[in-house]
Structure formats: C-alpha cells, structure tokens
Amino acid sequence: MEPTSGPRRSSTQEPDGPYDGADRISALPDDLLLDILARLPCAGAAARTGVLSRRWRGLWARLRQIIFRDVPFLSLEAALGRVPPPPPAVTLLEIRVPQKRWRSVLAIPNEDQVGRAVVNSLLRAAARLAPEKLVFHLPAYLIGRFRLAVDLPRLDGATSIALGFPSPYSLRLPDGAEFPALEALSLTYCSTDLDAWLSCCPRLRTLRVCRVLFPNHKCDIRVNSLSLQELVVYRELSLTQQVDIVAPALKELTMSFRTKKLISITLLTPLVEKVSWHCYYSGPYIVFGLWGINKLQLQTADKQGQLSSLQIHAYADTSFLHAEAGNFAQEIEKHMVAAFSVLELHLTAKRHAFGVFVFHLLGMDQIRTATRRLKVDLQRSAMKEGCTPLCPCEFPNWKSQIICLAALEEVEFNGLEGEDHEFDLLKLILGCAPMLKRMIVKLSEETSASNDGCAKICNIFNACSSVDCDVYDSSDLKVMSTFFVWKNWPRRCRDTTLAPIGEEGDPGGLPWKT
C-alpha cells in the first residue's frame, strides 16, 4: 500500500479562512487606487480599468499626471473634457498620438481641419487643465505636407512646454502672452518669433530648438536671454549665416548647424562650462591650397580626466584652387568658442600630400599654444595612383619652417602610407615640440608590408631618444617601440627591420628579423 502525504483538497472546496467574495481592492481608499492607476503607462489603460467595477469608472480623470500614448486622435479632446478643471492643476499632460504606417482616410477629417481647427481646439482643451508640464507631439500621417498655423493658448502656470510636429508649422503666441513660470521650452520644426518667446519668459532656464526657422532672420540663430542656462540648437537642414548668442548665465551650449557661406559668430557666454559645437560647410569656403574644410567640431570634456577637443574634417580637391574663400585662419578661429587641448584632424587626402596643410594648421596662434595632444586620422582613398609631379599640394620651403609647439606632449598618426612628405612632417613635429613625450604611428596596410617605409620611421625615431615612440601595423600589432634609448642599442639591431616586439623594457627579449 503506497503511503499518502495527507488528505487531498477537493477542487470545489473553499480556501482556508473566511472568504465572503467581496472586491477588497476596489474597497481601498481613492488615494491608493489612484496610485495604482498612476503606475500604468497610459491614461487609456487607466480608463479601461473601469471594466473591473463601477468603483474604477472615471477614476483615471483624477490623476495629476495624464499621459495619452495609445488614444486615437479624434478621441483625445473628449477624453480631456472628462478631466475636471483645476484646482488642483495637472502636473503633467503628455499627448503623443501613435504612429501609423498608412493614412486612414475614414478615421480623420480632411487635411485643413486637422491642420487648424482640430489641432488648435485640442490645444485649448489641454490649456483648460492648466498643466504644469505640457508635451504635445503629433505624427506625420495626421499632418501631411501642409504647413500648420498653430495658435498657442495661454499657459500662465506652465513650467515646461514641449511642442513637436513632423513637418514645418508656424507657431503664434497669444496677444499679451506671459509665461512667468516657464523654465523649459522645446520646439521642433516650427517657425516662430523667438525674440517674443524670450521676452515673455523671465525664468526660462532651458531652451531646445530643432529645425526651427525664425521669421525675422531666417538665416540667423539669435538668442538673447538673461536667465538662460542651457541652450540646444539643431539646425542642419537650413543654412545659417549668423550666430548671435547673448546669455550671461549660460552654462551648457549645444549647437549643430549648416552653412554655405562665411559665417558670423558672436557669443557672450562668460559662464559656459560645457560646449558641443558642430558646423557643417556645404561648399569650399574655408580653403587652404587644395584643402577644404567640411566640418568643424568643438567638444568640451564630459567626464573628469577627459580633455576638450577641436576636430577638423577636411578633404583635398584640385577644384578648390579656384574657390573664392575667406581668410583661412580667421574662419577656423570663429569656431573656437571654448578652450581645448586636443586637436583631431580627419583628412581625406586622395593621395595628395597633407604635410603642409597640417603644419599650417599647427602654426595658427590659438592652435599652436593650446594643443597638448595631436591626432591625425588619414581616411583611405580608392585612388591608387598618386598626384601629378607638379601637383600644387606641395608648397615650396614648408619643410624648412620652424614653429614652437611648446604645449604639445603627445602625437598620434593613423594610416601612414610611407610617403616622403609624411616623414618630413614627423621630423618637423619632433623638432618643434620640446615637451613632446610620446608619438604613436599606425601604419596603413601598404606601409606595414613595406620594410623600406618602416625602416625610414625607425631612422627618424632614432634621433629622438627622449620621446617614447610606438609603431603599429594595420592590425594594431606593435612592431616597434623606442621606450628604450635607441643610441645604446647595437647597430646590427638598428639596421634591421623590426618584427613584432616582445616584452617592453627588455631589448634582449625582442625577436628580430635580419
């Protein structure tokens, strides 16, 4: 007879303890029920809890943070009408109409109604709740390609406003508008009078504008605010001719814009600490010889121990020789809006000599005195043949010039191809940087396979025993290190081609090829 573990409970048997079938959750106080609803991702989901019992019906409308993410557009205004007006005010009202892959003609009115009457009516319904924070985003399928005319209602108590549309729209402020409590403003894809905004927002701390056109100065970025502490501008699609920012309290500045002409830049931001600056040039307007600059970027350090950097992206093209360009140094210095100590050069040489271009940049006053670390990244080119013998990429007498790179401590070259002008540049930098401590050279695939190119670099580094020089092949394998004093090594070692090194600090442990 098999032992049993105890009596089995019948499937119809009542659970242990008293149970009267009451809905104990629904019997909880309103504050606890509202706390449960507040944890749901959308007000639509909170409203659907009404199917549980009458106790839950309409309770969502008393939430202080109301988020609409999956509610159909045509149901939004009716849903907002169920929310009682203040007091108390809604702390957050977020309206994000869900995206669709196609346009449903039966589900929405015609384009003109959506663009004007419906959108403005929905904004007025939102303003009736006097939200402290308003987020309002509409998808592309609702708006189409028509330019909206949006009338912003009064939001006197709002501390944060974020308006985002998928296509350009004009945003008009109400007559006599005042936003005395507004601290954060985010605008996407609109045309508006930014001066009017700033004049009626005395407490504005954060301003974010993306793809914004300013009616009075469509090609300019102009910001004038005494209270602003953070400014973010993304304006890559339209061309900018002038940047004029007066913000004495500004601490963080992010700018990304495109220009096709020589640009005017004026900044009055004495307290700025963090800067992210990107400028894209759509033509050859900053030109030196056959080198044109297509992007300038300045980035201050984000973390402790990092260094602020100036990045210059340039490419060579013989058509630039006939370009009408402004003063090369002055145009670059306009973008040096914050201190930096790292210079990064990203060059697409197309087999042209770049030594004179790099040396010319290093000779600019602000770069020469500020640069502690230099990094040159050579982009590979599909061109196999070199430039012509009389190519103007080589300037006369540049190899005999001397500049003082007193701050330079570290240099890194990526993609060295073993050309004579590259070796000339290495020699010049080594001779002009008395505080140089380390140089890193990463060879291209062609140079890695060339014993002659590697031997030339060895000979150059042989004369600089005070600098730690490391050479890597294209697979990042170290093939040479002058961590030791070269002049004390046997000549038979210095006259051979180096194989991948062994353990640093032990010349005897290095495997050599003879």
C-alpha positions in Angstrom: 0.0 0.0 0.0 1.5 3.3 -1.1 1.9 6.0 1.6 0.0 9.2 1.2 1.2 12.7 2.0 -2.1 13.8 3.5 -5.7 14.4 2.6 -6.3 15.9 -0.8 -8.4 19.1 -1.2 -11.4 18.9 -3.5 -11.5 21.3 -6.4 -14.8 22.7 -5.1 -13.6 23.0 -1.5 -13.4 26.6 -0.1 -9.9 28.0 0.7 -8.8 28.2 4.3 -10.1 31.1 6.3 -13.2 33.2 5.8 -14.0 34.5 2.3 -17.1 36.5 1.6 -16.5 37.2 -2.2 -16.0 40.9 -1.7 -13.8 43.1 -4.1 -11.3 44.2 -1.5 -9.1 46.1 -4.0 -12.0 48.3 -5.1 -12.7 49.0 -1.4 -9.3 50.7 -1.0 -9.2 54.5 -0.5 -9.2 56.7 -3.6 -5.6 57.7 -3.0 -4.4 54.1 -3.1 -6.4 53.4 -6.2 -5.0 56.5 -7.9 -1.5 55.4 -7.0 -2.2 52.0 -8.8 -3.5 53.8 -11.9 -0.5 56.2 -11.9 1.7 53.2 -12.5 0.0 52.3 -15.8 1.9 53.6 -18.9 -1.1 55.5 -20.4 -4.3 57.1 -19.4 -6.1 54.9 -21.9 -5.0 51.9 -20.0 -6.1 53.5 -16.7 -9.6 54.3 -18.2 -10.0 50.6 -19.3 -9.8 49.5 -15.6 -13.4 50.7 -15.4 -14.5 47.3 -16.7 -13.4 45.8 -13.4 -16.1 47.5 -11.4 -18.1 50.7 -11.1 -15.7 51.8 -8.4 -12.9 52.3 -11.0 -15.0 54.1 -13.7 -13.8 57.6 -14.4 -11.3 57.5 -11.6 -8.4 58.0 -14.1 -9.6 61.5 -14.7 -8.5 62.5 -11.2 -4.8 61.6 -12.0 -2.4 64.5 -11.7 -0.1 63.0 -14.4 -2.1 62.2 -17.5 -0.3 60.6 -20.4 -2.0 59.7 -23.7 0.1 57.4 -25.9 -2.4 54.9 -27.4 -5.5 57.0 -27.7 -6.9 57.8 -31.2 -6.5 61.4 -32.2 -10.2 62.0 -32.6 -10.9 60.7 -29.1 -8.4 63.0 -27.3 -10.5 66.1 -26.9 -13.4 64.2 -25.5 -11.0 62.4 -23.1 -9.6 65.8 -21.9 -13.2 67.0 -21.4 -13.6 64.3 -18.7 -10.8 65.7 -16.6 -12.1 68.2 -14.0 -10.6 71.7 -14.2 -8.2 72.9 -11.5 -7.7 73.2 -8.7 -5.6 71.2 -8.4 -3.7 71.6 -11.7 -2.4 68.7 -13.7 1.3 68.3 -13.0 2.0 66.6 -16.4 -0.1 66.4 -19.6 1.6 64.4 -22.3 -0.1 63.8 -25.6 1.6 61.6 -28.1 -0.6 60.3 -30.9 0.5 56.8 -32.0 2.3 56.4 -35.4 0.7 54.5 -38.3 2.2 53.1 -41.4 -0.6 54.3 -43.6 -3.1 57.1 -43.7 -6.7 56.1 -42.7 -9.0 58.4 -44.7 -12.1 57.3 -42.8 -10.6 57.9 -39.3 -9.6 61.5 -39.6 -11.1 64.7 -41.1 -9.7 66.5 -44.2 -6.2 68.0 -44.0 -7.3 71.6 -43.5 -9.5 70.7 -40.5 -6.7 68.7 -38.9 -4.2 71.4 -39.5 -6.1 74.2 -38.0 -9.4 73.7 -36.3 -8.8 70.3 -34.7 -5.2 70.9 -33.5 -5.9 74.4 -32.1 -9.1 73.1 -30.4 -7.1 70.2 -28.8 -4.5 72.7 -27.5 -7.2 74.8 -26.0 -8.7 71.7 -24.3 -5.3 70.9 -22.9 -4.8 74.5 -21.7 -8.1 74.3 -19.7 -6.4 71.9 -17.3 -3.6 74.4 -16.6 -0.8 71.7 -16.8 2.5 72.5 -15.2 4.2 70.4 -17.9 2.8 70.1 -21.4 4.2 67.6 -24.0 2.4 67.7 -27.4 3.6 65.6 -30.3 1.7 64.7 -33.5 2.7 62.1 -36.1 3.3 62.6 -39.8 0.2 60.8 -41.1 -2.1 63.3 -39.4 -0.3 66.4 -40.7 0.8 65.5 -44.2 2.8 68.1 -46.1 0.7 71.1 -45.2 2.1 73.9 -43.1 0.1 74.3 -40.0 -0.9 77.5 -38.4 -0.8 76.8 -34.7 -2.2 79.3 -32.1 -0.7 78.6 -28.7 -3.2 79.2 -25.9 -2.3 80.9 -22.7 -0.4 78.6 -20.3 0.4 81.0 -17.5 1.2 78.3 -14.9 3.3 76.1 -17.2 6.9 75.4 -16.1 7.7 73.2 -19.2 6.4 73.2 -22.7 7.5 70.8 -25.5 5.8 71.0 -28.9 6.8 68.6 -31.7 5.4 68.2 -35.2 6.7 66.1 -38.1 6.5 69.0 -40.7 7.0 72.8 -40.6 4.4 74.8 -38.8 4.0 78.4 -37.8 3.6 78.9 -34.0 1.9 82.1 -32.9 1.8 83.4 -29.4 -1.4 84.8 -27.8 -1.7 88.5 -27.6 -0.1 89.8 -24.4 1.3 86.4 -23.7 3.2 85.9 -20.4 4.9 82.8 -19.2 6.1 83.8 -15.8 6.7 80.3 -14.5 8.2 78.7 -17.7 11.6 77.2 -17.1 12.0 74.7 -20.1 10.9 75.2 -23.7 11.4 72.7 -26.5 10.3 73.5 -30.1 10.6 71.2 -33.1 10.1 72.1 -36.8 8.4 75.4 -36.2 8.6 78.9 -37.5 8.2 81.3 -34.6 9.4 84.7 -33.2 12.0 83.5 -30.7 12.6 87.1 -29.5 8.9 87.3 -28.5 9.2 84.0 -26.6 12.3 85.1 -24.7 10.9 88.4 -23.8 7.9 86.9 -22.0 9.8 84.1 -20.2 11.7 85.7 -17.4 12.5 82.4 -15.7 13.5 80.4 -18.7 16.4 78.0 -17.9 16.5 75.5 -20.8 15.8 76.2 -24.5 15.8 73.4 -27.1 15.0 74.2 -30.7 15.3 71.7 -33.6 14.8 72.6 -37.2 13.4 75.9 -36.2 13.0 78.9 -38.6 12.9 82.4 -37.2 10.7 84.6 -39.4 12.6 87.9 -38.9 16.0 86.4 -39.5 15.5 83.1 -41.4 19.2 82.5 -41.9 20.3 83.5 -38.4 20.4 82.0 -34.9 19.8 84.8 -32.4 19.3 84.2 -28.7 19.2 86.9 -26.1 18.3 85.9 -22.5 19.5 86.9 -19.1 18.1 83.7 -17.4 19.0 81.0 -19.9 21.4 78.3 -18.5 21.1 75.6 -21.2 20.7 76.1 -25.0 20.4 73.3 -27.5 20.0 74.1 -31.3 19.8 71.6 -34.1 19.5 73.3 -37.5 21.3 71.1 -40.1 18.6 71.3 -42.8 18.5 75.0 -43.3 21.5 77.3 -43.9 22.8 79.6 -41.2 24.6 82.9 -41.9 24.9 84.3 -38.4 25.1 83.0 -34.8 24.5 85.7 -32.2 24.0 84.5 -28.6 23.9 86.8 -25.6 23.3 84.7 -22.4 25.4 85.8 -19.5 24.1 82.9 -17.2 24.5 80.2 -19.8 26.4 77.0 -18.6 25.7 74.4 -21.3 25.7 75.1 -25.1 24.9 72.6 -27.8 24.9 73.8 -31.4 24.6 71.9 -34.7 24.1 73.9 -37.9 25.0 74.0 -41.5 26.3 77.0 -43.6 27.1 77.6 -47.2 28.8 80.9 -46.8 31.3 82.6 -44.5 29.6 82.8 -41.1 29.4 85.5 -38.4 29.6 84.2 -34.9 29.2 86.3 -31.7 29.0 84.7 -28.3 28.6 86.5 -25.0 28.5 83.5 -22.6 31.1 84.1 -19.9 29.9 81.3 -17.6 29.6 78.5 -20.1 31.2 75.2 -19.0 30.0 72.5 -21.4 30.1 73.1 -25.2 29.2 70.8 -28.0 29.7 72.7 -31.3 29.1 71.2 -34.8 29.3 73.3 -38.0 28.9 71.7 -41.4 30.1 73.5 -44.6 28.2 72.8 -47.8 30.9 74.2 -50.0 34.6 75.2 -50.3 34.5 78.3 -48.1 37.4 77.5 -45.7 40.2 76.6 -48.1 43.9 76.4 -47.9 45.5 75.4 -51.2 43.5 72.4 -52.5 42.3 71.6 -49.0 38.7 72.4 -48.0 37.1 72.0 -44.6 33.7 70.4 -44.5 33.1 70.1 -40.7 34.3 71.8 -37.6 33.5 70.3 -34.1 34.5 71.5 -30.6 33.6 69.3 -27.7 34.4 70.1 -24.1 35.2 67.3 -21.6 32.1 65.4 -20.3 33.9 63.5 -17.6 36.7 64.1 -15.2 40.0 63.2 -16.8 38.8 63.8 -20.4 40.3 66.6 -22.5 38.4 69.1 -24.6 38.9 68.7 -28.3 38.8 70.6 -31.6 38.0 68.3 -34.6 38.6 69.5 -38.1 37.4 67.4 -41.1 39.0 68.3 -44.4 39.4 66.8 -47.9 41.6 67.5 -50.9 40.3 68.5 -54.3 42.1 70.4 -57.1 38.9 72.4 -57.8 39.5 74.3 -54.6 42.4 76.1 -56.1 40.0 78.4 -57.8 37.5 78.8 -55.0 36.7 82.2 -53.6 37.3 81.7 -49.9 37.7 83.9 -46.9 40.6 84.2 -44.5 41.5 80.6 -43.6 42.7 81.2 -40.1 40.0 83.7 -39.2 37.2 81.4 -40.3 38.5 78.5 -38.2 39.1 80.7 -35.1 35.5 81.8 -35.2 34.5 78.2 -34.1 36.9 78.1 -31.2 34.2 79.1 -28.8 35.7 77.3 -25.8 39.2 76.2 -24.6 40.6 73.0 -25.9 43.8 70.9 -25.6 43.3 68.2 -28.2 43.4 68.7 -31.9 41.9 65.9 -34.1 42.4 66.1 -37.9 40.3 63.8 -40.1 41.8 64.0 -43.5 40.7 62.6 -46.9 43.9 63.1 -48.9 43.1 61.2 -52.1 46.8 60.5 -52.4 47.7 64.2 -52.2 50.3 65.5 -49.8 48.9 66.7 -46.5 52.0 67.6 -44.6 52.0 71.3 -45.5 48.2 71.5 -44.6 48.8 70.0 -41.1 51.8 72.2 -40.4 49.9 75.3 -41.5 47.1 74.4 -39.0 49.6 73.8 -36.2 51.1 77.3 -36.9 47.8 79.1 -36.1 48.3 81.0 -32.9 45.4 79.6 -30.9 46.1 76.0 -32.1 49.8 76.3 -31.6 49.6 77.5 -28.0 46.6 75.3 -26.9 47.3 71.9 -28.4 48.7 69.3 -26.0 47.6 66.2 -28.0 47.5 65.9 -31.7 45.7 63.1 -33.6 45.8 62.8 -37.4 43.4 60.3 -38.9 44.0 59.6 -42.6 41.0 58.3 -44.4 41.7 55.6 -47.0 41.1 56.6 -50.6 40.0 54.4 -53.5 42.6 56.2 -55.7 45.6 54.0 -56.4 47.7 56.5 -58.4 49.4 59.4 -56.7 49.1 63.0 -57.6 51.0 64.5 -60.6 54.6 65.6 -60.3 53.7 69.3 -60.5 50.7 69.0 -58.2 50.2 72.1 -56.0 49.6 70.1 -52.9 53.3 70.5 -52.2 54.2 74.1 -51.2 57.8 75.2 -51.6 60.0 75.7 -48.5 57.5 74.5 -45.9 59.9 71.8 -44.7 62.4 74.4 -43.5 59.8 76.3 -41.4 60.0 76.3 -37.7 57.2 76.9 -35.2 57.2 76.5 -31.4 54.8 73.8 -30.3 55.6 74.3 -26.6 52.4 72.7 -25.3 52.5 69.6 -27.5 53.0 66.4 -25.4 51.5 63.5 -27.5 51.1 62.9 -31.2 49.2 60.1 -32.9 49.1 59.3 -36.7 46.6 56.7 -38.1 47.0 55.3 -41.6 50.6 56.5 -42.5 51.3 55.4 -46.1 55.1 55.8 -46.1 55.2 58.9 -48.4 58.2 61.3 -48.1 56.0 64.3 -47.1 54.7 62.2 -44.2 58.2 61.6 -42.9 59.0 65.3 -43.4 56.1 66.2 -41.2 57.2 63.7 -38.5 60.6 65.3 -38.5 59.2 68.8 -38.2 56.9 68.0 -35.3 59.7 66.2 -33.4 61.9 69.2 -33.9 59.4 71.8 -33.0 57.9 70.2 -29.9 60.4 70.4 -27.0 57.9 69.0 -24.5 56.9 66.0 -26.6 56.7 62.8 -24.6 55.1 60.2 -26.8 54.4 59.6 -30.5 52.2 56.8 -31.9 52.3 55.8 -35.5 49.8 53.4 -37.0 50.7 52.2 -40.5 48.5 51.6 -43.4 48.4 48.1 -45.0 50.8 49.1 -47.7 53.3 50.5 -45.3 53.0 47.6 -42.9 54.2 45.3 -45.7 57.0 47.7 -46.8 60.3 47.2 -45.0 61.6 50.4 -46.5 58.8 52.5 -45.0 59.2 51.0 -41.6 63.0 51.5 -41.7 62.6 55.2 -42.5 60.4 55.6 -39.4 63.0 53.8 -37.4 65.7 56.2 -38.6 63.6 59.2 -37.7 62.8 58.0 -34.2 66.5 57.0 -33.7 67.3 60.7 -33.4 64.8 61.3 -30.6 65.8 59.2 -27.6 63.8 61.4 -25.3 60.4 60.6 -26.9 58.6 57.3 -26.4 57.8 56.2 -30.0 55.5 53.2 -30.8 54.7 51.9 -34.2 51.7 49.7 -35.0 50.8 47.9 -38.2 47.3 48.0 -39.7 46.1 45.2 -37.4 47.2 47.1 -34.3 50.1 44.9 -33.7 53.1 46.8 -32.2 56.1 46.4 -34.5 58.5 48.8 -32.8 59.0 50.7 -29.6 61.7 53.2 -28.6 60.8 53.0 -25.0 64.5 52.2 -24.6 67.3 54.5 -25.6 68.0 53.8 -29.2 71.6 55.1 -29.3 72.6 52.4 -26.8 71.4 49.5 -29.0 73.8 47.6 -31.2 74.0 48.9 -34.8 73.0 45.5 -36.1 69.7 45.9 -34.4 69.2 49.4 -35.7 69.9 48.5 -39.2 67.4 45.6 -39.4 63.7 45.6 -39.9 61.8 45.0 -36.7 59.5 42.1 -36.1 56.6 42.3 -33.6 58.3 43.2 -30.3 58.4 41.1 -27.2 58.2 42.3 -23.7 58.7 46.0 -23.2 61.8 47.0 -21.2 63.9 44.1 -22.4 65.8 44.6 -25.7 67.3 41.2 -25.4 63.8 39.7 -25.4 62.8 41.3 -28.7 62.6 38.9 -31.7 64.4 40.4 -34.7 64.4 39.7 -38.4 67.8 40.0 -40.1 
